[in-house]
Amino acid sequence: MKSGRVMQTAGIALAAGAIGAGVALLFAPQSGARTRRMFRRKAEDVGHDVHEAYERVKERGNGATRTLAYRLRMKLLPRKVLERVAGA
């Protein structure tokens, strides 16, 4: 549930950044080249933020998968099998 929330937040941030950039282009007092450079930098920043959010979600998912696998092994495997595996 939390990973969906992070992705939703990242999506909202991306959309807000795009809208803000569009408004900035409409009302920009500087030259076109300078505005494009500024827009490119902002887009790169947003892309970096989205990538970081994705990596955090991926890590949380990996941790949850490992925890679930461990818990299932503890509940489903007979104790003697676990002892043999631990001793190997």
C-alpha positions as CSV (number, residue, x, y, z in Angstrom):
1,M,0.0,0.0,0.0
2,K,2.8,2.4,0.8
3,S,4.6,1.8,-2.5
4,G,1.5,2.8,-4.4
5,R,1.4,6.0,-2.3
6,V,5.0,6.8,-3.2
7,M,4.3,6.2,-6.9
8,Q,1.2,8.4,-6.7
9,T,3.2,11.1,-5.0
10,A,5.9,10.8,-7.7
11,G,3.3,11.0,-10.4
12,I,1.7,14.1,-8.9
13,A,5.2,15.7,-8.6
14,L,5.9,15.0,-12.2
15,A,2.6,16.4,-13.4
16,A,3.0,19.5,-11.2
17,G,6.5,20.0,-12.5
18,A,5.3,19.8,-16.1
19,I,2.4,22.2,-15.5
20,G,4.8,24.6,-13.7
21,A,7.3,24.4,-16.5
22,G,4.5,25.1,-19.1
23,V,3.3,28.2,-17.2
24,A,7.0,29.4,-16.8
25,L,7.4,29.1,-20.6
26,L,4.4,31.3,-21.1
27,F,5.5,34.0,-18.8
28,A,9.3,33.8,-19.1
29,P,11.0,37.1,-19.2
30,Q,14.3,35.7,-20.5
31,S,15.4,34.5,-24.0
32,G,14.2,31.2,-25.5
33,A,17.6,29.5,-25.2
34,R,17.8,30.4,-21.6
35,T,14.3,29.3,-20.9
36,R,14.9,26.0,-22.7
37,R,18.0,25.4,-20.6
38,M,16.1,26.1,-17.4
39,F,13.3,23.8,-18.6
40,R,15.7,21.0,-19.4
41,R,17.4,21.3,-16.0
42,K,14.0,21.2,-14.2
43,A,13.0,18.1,-16.2
44,E,16.2,16.4,-15.3
45,D,15.6,17.1,-11.6
46,V,12.1,15.7,-11.8
47,G,13.4,12.7,-13.7
48,H,16.0,12.1,-11.0
49,D,13.4,12.4,-8.2
50,V,11.1,9.9,-9.9
51,H,14.0,7.5,-10.4
52,E,14.9,7.8,-6.7
53,A,11.3,7.1,-5.7
54,Y,11.2,4.1,-7.9
55,E,14.4,2.7,-6.4
56,R,13.0,3.1,-2.8
57,V,9.8,1.3,-3.8
58,K,11.8,-1.5,-5.4
59,E,13.9,-1.9,-2.3
60,R,10.9,-2.1,-0.1
61,G,9.4,-4.7,-2.3
62,N,12.5,-6.8,-2.3
63,G,12.6,-6.6,1.5
64,A,9.0,-7.6,1.8
65,T,9.5,-10.5,-0.6
66,R,12.5,-11.8,1.5
67,T,10.5,-11.4,4.7
68,L,7.5,-13.3,3.3
69,A,9.7,-16.1,1.9
70,Y,11.4,-16.5,5.3
71,R,8.1,-16.6,7.2
72,L,6.7,-19.1,4.8
73,R,9.7,-21.4,5.2
74,M,9.4,-21.2,8.9
75,K,5.8,-22.2,8.9
76,L,5.7,-24.7,6.0
77,L,9.0,-26.7,6.3
78,P,9.3,-29.4,9.0
79,R,11.7,-28.6,11.8
80,K,14.1,-31.5,10.8
81,V,14.5,-30.1,7.3
82,L,15.3,-26.7,8.6
83,E,17.9,-28.1,11.0
84,R,19.5,-30.1,8.1
85,V,19.6,-27.0,5.9
86,A,21.1,-24.9,8.7
87,G,23.7,-27.6,9.4
88,A,24.8,-28.0,5.7
